[in-house]
Amino acid sequence: MRGNREGGEVVSEIGEPGASGPDEVAARDQVPPVAPPQAALGANTGPLGKRRSIGKCILLAIVTIGIYTAVWAYKTHDEIKRHSGIGVGGVVGLVIYLVINAVTLFVVPSEIGQMYEQDGREKPVRGVTGLWNLLPLIGTFIWFFKVQGALNRYWESKGVPA
């Protein structure tokens, strides 16, 4: 550093005010660290959803002549949105279910897959899982086993009791 003062500030050898040496200049010029990927941040930090018995859900859907499926769609969309911030949420999910039912078959597994991915895990279901419904009757059951099963495993991995 030079011993003179310019305008009341100490001037370094390289002419920068306030710098006392190369170490301070190097520390100031460092690039801030890059943020870790979304999965590493634990973005899925909202309230946990509820595990649902696959058999009980199917029974309720049959006994209520399909009304429970609308309740299931609302609750599933809502829990995913509140936990992870992913998806359309309960009300919009219910409207989609009531207006264009077939879209729900693709949206729900897609949202579940994204939730797994955001958590840094491999997707067990994807939007294309909805194609199981092309198989008459049995496809719907296969779809539900895959989708609700993946959701149950996710909630269990977060500590929701079985």
N, C-alpha and C positions, 0 to 999 in steps of 0.2 A: 504494500500500500504506500501511496505517496503521503507525505506528511502535510500537504496543503489541503485546504478545505475550499470547496467551490459551492457557494450558496448555502453554507452551513452543513453540508453533507460530506461524509468521508467518501472519497472516490477510490476505487480499487485500481490496480495496475491496468485492468482492461477497460477502465472508464465507466463501470457500472456503479451507481450509487448504492451504498449499504453493503456491497459484497466485500467480505474480508479475505477471500482467497478462493482458489480453484475448487475446494471441497464444497463450499457453500453454493457456488455457481453450478456445479455438477448436480448437487442435490435439488436445486430449484428447477433445473432443466429436465429432470427425469419425467418420463411419461407415466401417468397414473396407471395402476394395474388394471387389466381388462377384467370386467365382471365375469364371474363363472356362468356357464350355461344355465338356462332356466331350470332344468331338472335338478341341478346342484343346489339351487336356492331353496328347494323345498316349497315350491309354489303352491302345492296342494295342502294348504294349512287351514282351510275353513272347517266348519263343523262336519263331523262324520255322518254318513248316512246309515240307514238301517239295513241289516241283513234280512232277507226275506226267504222264507221256505218256498222252494220251487213248487212242491206238491200243493202246499196251502194256497199259493197264488193261482195255480191252475184250477183248484177246487172252487175258490172264490169267483173266478172268472166264469165258471160253468154255472154255479148256483145263482149268481147275480145276472145271468144272461148277458155277460159281456160288460156290465157297468163297471166292475172292478178294474177292467183293463184300462179304462180312462183314469181312474184313481192311480193305478200303477204308473201310467205314463206321466202324470203330473208329478207324483212323488219322486220318480226316478230322475226326471229332468231337473227338478228343483234341488235335489240332493247333490247332483253332479255340479250344478252351477254354483251352489253355495260353498261346496268344498273346494272346488278347483278354479272357479271363474270361467270354466269352459262350457260352451253350449248355449242353448236358447232359454233355459230356465223353465220353471213350472207352468206359468200361465201360457206362454207362447208354445211350449211343448204340448200342452193340453189342446190348444186351438189347432195346432198342426194335426194332432191325433184325431180330433173331431171333424176337421174339414178335409184333410188329405191323409187318411189313415196310413196308407202305404209308405209315406215319407218317414213316419216314425220308425218303421222297420229298418231303415238305413241310418237315420240320425242317432238313435239311442246307441247302437253298437259303435258308431263313429265317435261319439262323445266319450264313451267308456274307454275306447282305445286311446284317444287323446289324453285322457286322464292318466292312464298307465304310462304313456310316453312322457308326459310332463313330470311324472314321478321317477323317470329314468329307467323304466322297465319295458320289456317287450309287450306289444299289443296282443292280447289274446283274442280280441274281436275287432272287426273293422266295419266300415260302412257296407262292404260287399257281403257281410254276414246276412244281410237282409235277403239275399238271393235264395236262402234256404226256403223261404216262403213260396217259392215257385213249385215246390213239391206239395201236392195236395195233402192237406191235413197234417201229416207227419212232419212236414217242413216247419210248420208253426211251432210244434213242440220242440223240435231240434233247435230252432232259433231261440226259443225262450230258455231252454236249458243252457245254451251257450252264453247268452247275454246275461241272464240273472246269475248264472254260475260265476262268470267273470266278475260281475259286480260284487257278489258275496265274497269271493276270494280277495278282492281289493279291500273291502271294508274289514275283513278278518286280518289282513296284513297290517292294518292301521290300529288294530286293537279292539275292534267291535267284537263282543262275545258271540260265539256260535249259537 
